[in-house]
Amino acid sequence: MFSKIKLWFFNQKNLLKMSKFLLLTISLLLITWIFDLKYPTMKSYIPKQFLLSVEVSVNFLSNISGIYLTISIFCFTTIVTVLNKYSSSISPRMLQNFIDRTGVLGLYGIFVSGFFYSVISILLLQDLSPDQHVAAGSIGIAYSIIAMLSFIAFSREVIDNIKVSNIIESVYDDCEKLIDKEVELRKKANQYKENKKSIEIPIIAESSGYLFEIKADEILNVLKGIKAELIINKKIGEYITKGEALGNLKIFQHDIKDDENKELGEKISPLFLINIYNDRQEDYHGGIVNLTEIANMALSPGTNDPNTAIVCINKMSSLLGKLLSEGNHFIILKENEDVKVIYQSYSVEDELYLGFSQIISYSAGDPLVTKAILQGIYIIYTMADISAKKSVKNFFDASYDILIKNFNHEIHLNIYRKIKNNMEEGVRLEDNTSQ
């Protein structure tokens, strides 16, 4: 039940970001009601300079309510315009990133909240004497100042976040932090010995959708007192079909009955949360995919901006090189003295294919983009752990064969051959070092 509530809150987060400002409206109206209607004597503790007459307050609130309504419409129009730009020129997947990073829904909620406060305050003040001093107008003035400061901050955020170079840099920074964390976890990870005898139990998905979260702490509780290792083969953000195997539970003790083994599998399956929407916020692959899509959009005939694609390739190559610098391709989500919950990540081939396959297809014979792709894979090779170098080299050779088919002139081929020769030289040096 709690898991369903958590998923509902995540799926409705955009609505909740705006709705929370209704609580602000209610709070301000409650303060107004206390000072102006319920306990008017409390206004004696407020300096007279901060109180306005009912007539002035009503005039101000009526005017500001119209302004709030106008700005709300303007903000909504601006948000839709920027989102259209993201969809057509950057990446449709980046829409939620823009909303989260700029707080556009929060600003929209501020002005909507201000509108409701203004019009309802007018209703509360209508039965008071025109020359009586109240706090409603003063609160409205303070709120309008805060709203305008928020609008200035919003304008600056929008300007910064529609510049492609800033978008790429922010995606890179976020992804780099996640990869640094991933690399540290991989360094510490180790499995039980492979030759240790075990009973394997498949963990089956209970519904279809995207793998959202793995409740590793609760899995440890279910397996408490049992020597076991849960290897999760499906990835966060990967689409799962009901009945598909999510991973294997290896039990290293043989005093457990078959019925108990089956019961363990049934208890663990619900601890894999599956959502109807994909969530890559805590997964570095989200950043890799975003850079890939920005590059593909830049290479499309409608945009025709290969230099932006080259920047994305350079950033992505740096990230993948750092990721593959560690030999392990799994992390330990949680462990105790008996149980390990192991999350198996993508292989070297999968990482490279995810990052470069579409860009190779979209490059369409652009010479500088082709050079950036080959140079990027070579950089990954130089940074990669010895266990990953062979796979990187194989991917380089395959990419080279695909890309050079688009070129016949020696002026291009000589540059690409030079990169290939550098790769071959690096391989020979590695072989000599290992010997």
Secondary structure, 3 states (H helix, E strand, C coil): CHHHHHHHHHHCHHHHHHHHHHHHHHHHHHHHHHHHHHCHHHHHHCCHHHCEEHHHHHHHHHHHHHHHHHHHHHHHHHHHHHHHHHHHHHCHHHHHHHHHHHCHHHHHHHHHHHHHHHHHHHHHHCCCCCCCEECHHHHHHHHHHHHHHHHHHHHHHHHHHCCHHHHHHHHHHHHHHHHHHHHHHHHHCCCCCCCCCCEEEEEECCCCEEEEEECHHHHHHHCCCCCEEEEECCCCCCEECCCCEEEEEEECCCCCCHHHHHHHHHHHHHHEEEECCCCCCCCHHHHHHHHHHHHHHHHCCCCCCHHHHHHHHHHHHHHHHHHCCCCCCEEEEEECCCEEEEEECCCHHHHHHHHHHHHHHHCCCCHHHHHHHHHHHHHHHHHCCHHHHHHHHHHHHHHHHHHHHHCCCHHHHHHHHHHHHHHHHHHHHHHHHHC
